Amino acid sequence: LGVTLNESTRQKDVNSVFHDGLILIPGFRPFAFVFSSLGPHSTSCARSFTWELCRTCGGTLSGSGQIRSPYHPNPYPHSKTCEWVITQSPGQVVTFSFESFDIEGSSTCSFDYVELRDGTSVSSPLIGKYCGTQMPPAAQSTQRSMYVRFVTDSSVSNHGFTAQYAAIMEQTFTNPTGQLTSPNYPNNYPVYRECIYRIIVSVNRQIMLNFTDFALEPTYPSCLYDYVEIRDGGYETSPLTSRYCGTTTPPIIMSHSNRLWIKFRSDMTSTYRGFMAHWDGTLTGTVGPSELGSGDLCCGGTLTTSSGSFTSPNYPLPYHPNSECYWILQASGGSQEELRFEVFHLESSTNCNYDFLEVSGHRASTLIGTFCGSSPPPPNTTTGRHLHVVFASDPSVSHPGFQMLWFQNGKRVSTLDPCDYFASCFRIFGCCGSELTGPQGSFNSPGFPNKYPDNKECIWHIQTAAQSSVQLTIHEFDIEPHPDCSYDVLEVYGGPDTSAPRLAQLCHPRPPDQPLQVSSTGNFMTIRFKTDEYVQGKGFNASCGGVFTAPAGELHSPNFPSPYPPNVDCSWVLNVDRGHRVLLTFNEFEIENHNACNYDYLVYDGPDANAPLLGKLCGLNMPAAITATQSTMYIRFRSDSSFNHKGFSTAAMSLELHSRSFDI
């Protein structure tokens, strides 16, 4: 354009050319520009380009783009407040991710900080408040707007931050049945679009997803351009079922649990008609106690491994009445599925009208057989790539059920490994992976305290209340060591998935008397445990409590008011404002009694177990109120494997530092 910008250019000349990131030329439509500085300084806000484009901050934004602190990458100014409101089109949400982050740090982020809120103003719900040099996790709004505020004080000034924002169409469906479509369906979908669909139905239900129309840009076999991606769970890091593109209708998808995560993406070029899919979340995913321990096993799911095994619910104990389980076995291209029953014992009837197992071919259209009684069905080999298996029981007689093996092209499994199949089923003792919510909980490696299996990848997602953080305590840790953690590894991420900043990478065994603690900056944490095919260790057991910063709140034992589970280990850190103390009172208290009360309920005057002990509590008598001498209190609750009681309910509140404590 022949426009040269330097320090002598008048401000009004700049304003006449540039307006909100566009170049304005009389008689022409405005268009976007990309600029770079002149001279020896190559940064966007260097000496050769220092007008209001670099100094000002804040504004109303939409679509996708970048925001940055004033003068970035040079130090930001003192006593500055910048406010951005990002608003997307109806039906879309805002995604926000930091690219660089260097803000003056403090324990409470009270000096310089960036805060994100789920809405349009400073009074909207807080997503996160960040400072220091650790990269914050990616964030996403639950509505079409996100509020971003950057505040600096009058002292230290660091380099600041850059961040990217974008729009994602996101829909969450909670109805038991329904349909979803690509944008503009049945007309062609738009280019450069990303949509997230979440289907969440009632607990102990499964979701059957059936595509009735499907036409996307064909890019076999990798589906790199336009595609639909389906994950068996509620998150982007849930197990991948498959990715689909082209004009071949995907097979029926059956979830393991009550959630499915679906992503549709289009690129910048070709568009097609898109898709329509129907879901049915009324199918019963019956769960019940299992021989693996105190957890649950779910029934049904989509199975894509080359070999594996599954059983009737509660096997080898009698299956539950009114069970209804659906499995879909998907073979790889050119493969055949073979079924073999190791055990088979169902209620017998003339036409298998009561309890039965039904096996059919592709899309359940070709019935192979319906079986009941005590005679195992003959081995079956399919000529197609899919098998459908249905198990149903009536309200009356129950038998031990069945154990079935499947394998492709003669590759057979020799023993039943429940974790081959149940890796994403609810909260399971002996298997791996789960979605954990609430103020506290516990989990462990597959098979703990026995050796964990090889070639496993387990992912746990933890979510606590808004404006809290997650504190993970790893009590026993015994896995195969390696200097670079290249064999077996436990990784902790400070966000809802593994794209968040990694907080810890662990692979060196530690004794039980030296627990590890990892804390997140927000209310999400993701834990990934991966093993190789060689050496196995005992594994780990971990508990998650929380770090709470508020003037008042409540805590209770797991499952309260029902009895707490065995072998629980939970911890909490309570923070109130500086210049105040934590007052802990008890509403209900019922814990197994011991003479010394050494392990059940411990209260410390500080942030961790190294602080002075304020009390050791157990039994059935209501304890007196406990007051800390400072603004932080650490609480740890443990239960053994014997008797369980109702537990406890407590209330915490803030007292001014010089006020008198009192008993209740």
Phi, psi and omega in degrees: 000347181076020178262117179252128182251128174213185187293341181271351179295134182287147181301320182293331176293320177296313182297329181285340181262316185256138175209111177053045176078012178241154172264127181251121177231126182307133177088356180236155174290144177295148177218158184288155180228157170235130183233160173221157184279163181257162175083196187287343182267122188256002180277157187292339180238040181279184187301328184281000180208087189231032181274197186296338177303329181264328188276325184283162179209158180094170178144180178254126188233163174204172180070229179229155180170197183230143168238157182209159176290153180304137178071002182306138010270008174284163182301141179285159182284164177279160171050051183241142172231121179242134181230125175243141171239117180258120182234126180256176180292156177306140182088356179249159174236169184257130169253144186217126181219135179279140175258327175215151186205117179210090184238145176309130185262152172202161185297329181247009182051050183260353181263278173251141182196161169241131176234143179245135180230147186272076182161209188247359186213175181291345178268358178289160181304136182284129172272315180186152177233125194229146173204181181086204183243356178282131183295123178293159178288158173298148184232158180212135178282164174260359179223191188278354184234151173222137179255129181238128179230133176242123185235133175235153177261199188264007185244253190296141178228122179253191186284338177095213188209161164230149182210151177252141173233154181203171180252136173230132172283121183228131178228137176242123181252129179240358177290150182295333176221161179168189179221155175224153183221163172287159180303138177073000182305138009272006173283168183298141178288155180286163176281161173049060181231141175230128182230137177245128176241129173243130175248121180231118179245186185297151177301146181070020173245158175246162180243126172256121182251125186232115177278122179261345175209139185204116178209100178238166177303125182279121176222059181292153354266359191268343181053057185276335191264279175256135183199164168243126181245133184238129179237140187274078181157191187260008188227165178293339180260006174296160183304133181284125173280304175183172175236134188234146176205183179079204184244006176276125182294128178297157176290167174298134180254133177241125181282157171282325186235204185265020183222145170226144178240126187230132177237133172247133181225137172235151181262200188271000188245250191293146173232152180230187184295327180099216186212160167226136180223147176246144174236151176231109180255025180263357182288141186275114171263078188294138178234157179191173181300149181228169179288352182282342182147212188270015183261197182237152171243140177257166182239143178092166177148173176259122187246127186237358180286162184287342176203160180173194183202154172209167186225168170293153181300136177079003179304140007271006174284165181303138180293162184281150173292155177057034175278150175209109187235140181234124174242142172236121179257124181246119177272156174286168183304132178080005182256162174237143177266136174237134179252142175216130181263120177277323179223141179207114181208092178245165175300137184265142173205162188300311182249022182054047182275344186263277176253139184203161171238128183240131180240130180219170183269210188303129177056028175060020185270337183245105182284124176271321178175157174240129192230149174202184180082202186247002178267119181300139175299152178292154176303143181234141175236130181269153174264347178259191184260000186225144173230139175247130179234128179237131173241133179220144176230153180266184184283355191253252191292137176236146178235176183298338176095214188217159170230123185238139174250144171228151179202157183252134174051041175084359179278106189251145172273145184266330181224159179280120173243100185303332182288346174300329186248321189271025186297336183241025183265106169045211180259112193236134171272122177104344175241192189224148177091137180188164172248113187249129177230165180106178186284342181201168179174182180210157177201171182207169178292157181304129176082355183307137008272008174281174183292141179285157179284165178271165177053051179241150169225115183242135180231125175251135175249126180243133176225126176249186184294154176301149181067018172239173175232170184253131173245118181258127177245121179257111190272315176237138185213110183216093176229169182299123183278155174199141182304324182252012181057041183273349183260273176255142187207147171243123182240141180239128182242140184270057180183187186283353179204181186281000172277350177288165178303137179279123182271330182202147173229115192237133176205014181246122185302149178223146178289158182298335182277006176232070183293152176260143178230134178228132182239145176264165176269345179231193186265019175237148172209141177237132180240130181239127178240122184232136179235155177260197188262011186245250189291137176243147175244188180290331180099216185208159165229143187220158176225154179230123172250236179189163173248117186244128177240105183193156178289340180201157179180179181230148174230152175209162179288158179303137178073001182306137008272005174287162180301140178290152182285166177286160173055039176271143174218103185237146178219149179224147170242123181254125179240133171240178183298152175299145184084006178234167177239159178269127174250123181248120177242160185244129175269318176217149182206116179208095184232149179307135185273138173226153182299316185262347183049047188282334192234339194288309186216110184240137180237129184239147182270070183161192189275350183205185185286355175276351179283164178301141181280126178267333181186148172240117192237142172195180178091196186249355181275140180291120180289157173286163177298148181239131181241129176281163176267359184215190187270008183227140176222139179246131182234135177229132179237131179228147173230151179265196185265008184259244187285142176242144180236186185295325179101216187213159171223125183234161174233134178244141178214168183261134174244143173299147189304324185258008177281158181277141174279162182212158180261148178240000000 
